[in-house]
Amino acid sequence: MDALEWAEELKTRFQQARDEIQERVGEDRDAFNEELGKLYDSYRAEINELFPGDCNPLAIKISV
């Protein structure tokens, strides 16, 4: 699987997980935001593992 396919798969997983969280917590925005934060953290860990160091898209810095 190349990086683009992986990113599309991650997007699909995120959308499904977000919908599941919404079903589970209903209208409780605080619970939704807490669960979404945990989801983001798990994806950040996955990205850091797959793209270590300077290759990490989250670690890219723009110099002006």
N, C-alpha and C positions, 0 to 999 in steps of 0.2 A: 504494500500500500504506500503510495507516495504521499507527500506532505499535504497536497491539495485534497486528496481523498480522505486523509485523516481529519483534516479541518472540517470537511463537509459532514463526516461521521460524528465529530464532536458537536457540531451545530445541531444535528438531529438528536443526539443524546441529551443535549442541554434542553431543547424544546420539550422533549418527552418528560424529562425530570422536572422541569418547571411546571408543566401541567399536572404532574402527580403531586407536587408540593401544594399547588393551588387546591386540588381536590381534597387533600389531607387536612389543610389548615383552614379552608373556607375563607371567610372575610377577615380573619385575624392578620392584619398587615404586619404587625411586629413579628409574629411567628413566621410569616411568609418571608420577610426580609432576613430573619435569622437563618432559616433553612437555605435560602438562596445564597447567603454568605458562605455557608458550609459547602455548598455545591461549588461556588467559585473557588474556594480554597482547594478543594479536591482537584479541580481542573488545573489550577496553577501548579500544584504538585506534579501532576501528570506532564504538563508542559515543561516544567523544569527538569524532569527526568528524561524526557525525549529530546529536549533541545538544551543541553548543558552549555554553560559559559557564554561566549560571544555569539553563538548561534541562536540563543534564546530570544524570540521575538519580544518577550517581556523585558529583556535586559538591554535592548537597543536604546541608546541615548542619542538625541539629536543635538548637535553642537551648532551654536549660532556664531 
